[in-house]
């Protein structure tokens, strides 16, 4: 892998308008590592549709950057906590029917991660829903083959993207995180490939909340409950405006 290259976060890969989706960018950086858990920390909002540099940093890190400095920086880490449990397929199906995200004030129909108004290939379309009795969200998920035409496996940027949005939902639903809460870091361990067209359970759970900081876990598992990828993320809510 060259020490310097460029990437473009496509115009459709956003949750907040005009800002590159954190999980998508994290996956682009994760491609630079030879497997194992990776942590990506975000420094500034990521631009859409503009070539930005990917460069090697100190001590085995990689970063997406421009002339003003890094937008995001990635490094290998020792491990990522495992999920407390893997919801069953039917549990996730029931949550989708009984607690759809469109019934909440946090739903954004055009979000790259959870927006159900997205066309196939232009969004992940994860119908993230509250799982009754647990501080957890879950959804059944079939990654559309249009996300990666001609590829046997889902690219890292879409896999990492699928780990991002569900974690944010736990912050909203179980810790009352306000709109505008963003990913500060995302650390993930991808254990096995995710195959377009196959069926998965996507889920996330609350870990902690203190002040403006929210920690959540997220994961992908096969329909039969085999873990494919799991992550931990820190989310930050907007700072109060000065009077």
C-alpha positions as CSV (number, residue, x, y, z in Angstrom):
1,X,0.0,0.0,0.0
2,X,1.5,3.4,-0.9
3,X,2.2,5.8,1.9
4,X,0.1,8.5,0.2
5,X,-3.0,8.2,-1.9
6,X,-6.4,9.9,-2.2
7,X,-10.0,8.9,-1.4
8,X,-13.3,10.5,-2.0
9,X,-16.3,10.1,0.3
10,X,-19.2,10.0,-2.2
11,X,-21.8,12.7,-1.9
12,X,-24.5,10.1,-0.8
13,X,-22.5,8.9,2.3
14,X,-23.8,11.2,4.9
15,X,-26.0,11.2,8.0
16,X,-25.8,14.9,8.9
17,X,-26.3,17.0,5.7
18,X,-23.0,17.8,4.0
19,X,-20.8,15.8,6.4
20,X,-19.1,12.6,5.4
21,X,-20.4,9.5,7.3
22,X,-17.9,8.5,10.0
23,X,-18.2,4.8,9.7
24,X,-17.7,5.0,5.9
25,X,-14.5,7.0,6.3
26,X,-13.3,4.7,9.1
27,X,-13.7,1.7,6.8
28,X,-11.6,3.4,4.1
29,X,-8.8,3.7,6.7
30,X,-9.3,0.2,8.0
31,X,-8.4,-1.1,4.6
32,X,-4.8,0.0,5.2
33,X,-4.4,-2.6,8.0
34,X,-3.8,-6.3,7.7
35,X,-6.7,-7.4,9.8
36,X,-7.2,-7.2,13.6
37,X,-9.0,-4.5,15.6
38,X,-8.6,-0.9,14.5
39,X,-9.7,2.3,16.2
40,X,-10.5,5.4,14.1
41,X,-10.7,8.8,15.9
42,X,-12.4,11.7,14.2
43,X,-11.0,15.2,14.5
44,X,-13.1,17.4,12.1
45,X,-16.2,17.0,9.9
46,X,-15.3,15.0,6.7
47,X,-16.0,16.5,3.3
48,X,-18.1,14.9,0.7
49,X,-17.3,14.5,-3.0
50,X,-13.8,16.0,-2.6
51,X,-10.5,14.1,-3.0
52,X,-8.7,14.0,0.4
53,X,-5.3,12.5,1.2
54,X,-4.7,9.2,3.0
55,X,-1.2,9.1,4.4
56,X,0.8,7.0,6.8
57,X,1.5,8.6,10.1
58,X,3.8,7.9,13.1
59,X,3.8,4.5,14.9
60,X,1.8,2.6,12.3
61,X,-1.1,5.1,12.0
62,X,-3.0,6.2,8.9
63,X,-5.0,9.4,8.5
64,X,-7.4,11.2,6.2
65,X,-6.1,14.7,5.9
66,X,-5.8,17.9,4.0
67,X,-3.5,20.9,4.3
68,X,-5.2,21.9,7.5
69,X,-4.4,18.6,9.2
70,X,-6.2,15.3,9.8
71,X,-9.9,14.7,9.6
72,X,-9.6,11.1,11.0
73,X,-6.7,9.0,12.3
74,X,-6.6,5.2,12.6
75,X,-4.4,2.8,14.6
76,X,-4.4,-0.8,15.5
77,X,-5.6,-1.7,19.0
78,X,-5.4,-4.8,21.2
79,X,-9.1,-5.6,21.2
80,X,-12.8,-4.5,21.2
81,X,-15.3,-5.6,23.8
82,X,-17.7,-8.4,22.8
83,X,-21.5,-7.9,22.8
84,X,-23.4,-8.9,25.9
85,X,-25.7,-11.1,23.8
86,X,-26.7,-11.6,20.1
87,X,-30.4,-11.0,19.5
88,X,-32.2,-13.8,17.6
89,X,-33.5,-13.1,14.1
90,X,-37.1,-13.2,15.2
91,X,-36.5,-10.8,18.1
92,X,-35.1,-8.3,15.6
93,X,-38.0,-8.9,13.2
94,X,-40.5,-8.2,16.1
95,X,-38.7,-5.0,17.1
96,X,-39.0,-3.7,13.5
97,X,-42.7,-4.3,13.5
98,X,-43.4,-3.0,17.0
99,X,-40.9,-0.1,17.4
100,X,-39.9,1.3,14.0
101,X,-37.5,4.2,14.0
102,X,-39.8,6.3,11.9
103,X,-42.0,6.6,15.1
104,X,-39.2,8.5,16.9
105,X,-38.1,12.2,16.6
106,X,-34.6,11.1,15.7
107,X,-35.4,9.4,12.4
108,X,-33.8,10.9,9.3
109,X,-35.2,9.3,6.1
110,X,-32.2,10.1,3.9
111,X,-29.5,9.0,6.4
112,X,-26.9,6.7,4.7
113,X,-27.0,4.3,7.6
114,X,-30.7,4.0,8.6
115,X,-32.7,6.0,6.1
116,X,-35.3,3.8,4.5
117,X,-35.9,6.4,1.7
118,X,-32.5,5.6,0.2
119,X,-32.3,3.8,-3.1
120,X,-30.5,0.4,-3.2
121,X,-26.8,1.0,-3.5
122,X,-27.0,4.5,-2.1
123,X,-27.6,3.6,1.5
124,X,-27.4,0.7,4.0
125,X,-31.2,0.9,4.8
126,X,-30.9,-0.5,8.4
127,X,-34.3,-0.3,10.0
128,X,-32.8,0.1,13.5
129,X,-35.5,-0.5,16.1
130,X,-35.7,-0.6,19.9
131,X,-35.5,-4.1,21.4
132,X,-38.1,-4.3,24.3
133,X,-36.7,-5.1,27.7
134,X,-33.1,-4.3,26.8
135,X,-30.9,-1.1,26.3
136,X,-30.4,-2.4,22.8
137,X,-31.5,-1.8,19.2
138,X,-31.7,-4.4,16.5
139,X,-32.8,-5.0,12.9
140,X,-32.7,-7.7,10.3
141,X,-30.5,-6.7,7.5
142,X,-29.8,-7.8,4.0
143,X,-27.0,-5.7,2.4
144,X,-28.1,-5.0,-1.1
145,X,-25.8,-6.3,-3.9
146,X,-26.0,-2.8,-5.4
147,X,-23.7,-1.6,-2.6
148,X,-20.8,-3.5,-4.2
149,X,-21.7,-4.7,-7.8
150,X,-19.6,-7.6,-8.9
151,X,-18.0,-8.1,-5.5
152,X,-18.3,-11.3,-3.4
153,X,-17.9,-9.4,-0.2
154,X,-19.1,-6.1,1.2
155,X,-16.3,-3.5,1.2
156,X,-14.9,-2.3,4.5
157,X,-16.5,1.1,4.2
158,X,-20.0,-0.4,4.2
159,X,-19.3,-2.9,6.9
160,X,-17.9,-0.2,9.2
161,X,-20.8,2.1,8.2
162,X,-23.2,-0.6,9.3
163,X,-21.6,-0.5,12.8
164,X,-21.9,3.2,13.2
165,X,-25.5,4.3,12.9
166,X,-27.0,1.6,15.2
167,X,-24.7,2.8,18.0
168,X,-25.9,6.3,17.6
169,X,-29.5,5.1,18.0
170,X,-28.7,3.6,21.4
171,X,-27.4,7.0,22.5
172,X,-30.6,8.7,21.4
173,X,-33.1,6.1,22.7
174,X,-31.5,5.1,26.0
175,X,-29.5,8.2,27.0
176,X,-31.6,11.0,25.4
177,X,-28.6,12.2,23.3
178,X,-29.7,15.2,21.3
179,X,-29.7,15.6,17.5
180,X,-26.2,16.6,16.4
181,X,-24.5,14.0,18.6
182,X,-21.6,12.7,16.5
183,X,-19.1,9.8,16.5
184,X,-15.8,10.8,18.2
185,X,-14.2,7.4,17.7
186,X,-15.2,4.0,16.3
187,X,-13.1,0.9,17.1
188,X,-14.0,-2.4,15.3
189,X,-13.0,-6.0,14.9
190,X,-14.2,-7.5,11.6
191,X,-14.0,-11.3,12.1
192,X,-15.5,-12.7,8.9
193,X,-16.6,-11.3,5.5
194,X,-20.1,-9.8,5.1
195,X,-21.8,-11.1,1.9
196,X,-24.2,-9.0,-0.1
197,X,-27.6,-10.6,-0.4
198,X,-27.3,-12.7,2.7
199,X,-29.3,-12.2,5.9
200,X,-27.8,-10.6,9.1
201,X,-28.8,-9.2,12.4
202,X,-27.5,-5.7,13.0
203,X,-27.6,-4.6,16.7
204,X,-26.2,-2.1,19.2
205,X,-26.3,-1.6,23.0
206,X,-25.8,1.1,25.5
207,X,-22.5,1.0,27.5
208,X,-22.3,4.3,29.5
209,X,-23.3,7.9,29.5
210,X,-21.6,10.8,31.4
211,X,-22.3,14.4,30.5
212,X,-21.7,15.0,26.8
213,X,-20.1,11.6,26.3
214,X,-21.9,8.4,25.3
215,X,-20.3,5.0,24.8
216,X,-22.1,2.3,22.8
217,X,-21.3,-1.1,21.3
218,X,-22.5,-2.4,18.0
219,X,-22.2,-5.7,16.0
220,X,-23.2,-7.7,13.0
221,X,-24.1,-11.4,13.2
222,X,-25.4,-14.0,10.7
223,X,-29.0,-15.0,10.9
224,X,-27.9,-18.1,12.9
225,X,-26.1,-15.9,15.4
226,X,-22.4,-16.1,14.3
227,X,-20.6,-12.9,15.0
228,X,-19.2,-11.2,11.9
229,X,-18.0,-7.8,13.4
230,X,-18.3,-5.9,16.6
231,X,-17.4,-2.4,17.7
232,X,-17.2,0.2,20.4
233,X,-17.8,3.9,19.8
234,X,-17.7,7.1,21.7
235,X,-20.3,9.8,20.8
236,X,-20.2,13.5,21.7
237,X,-23.2,15.8,22.0
238,X,-22.9,19.4,21.0
239,X,-21.4,21.8,23.5
240,X,-23.8,24.2,25.1
241,X,-23.8,27.6,23.4
242,X,-22.4,30.5,25.4
243,X,-24.9,33.0,26.6
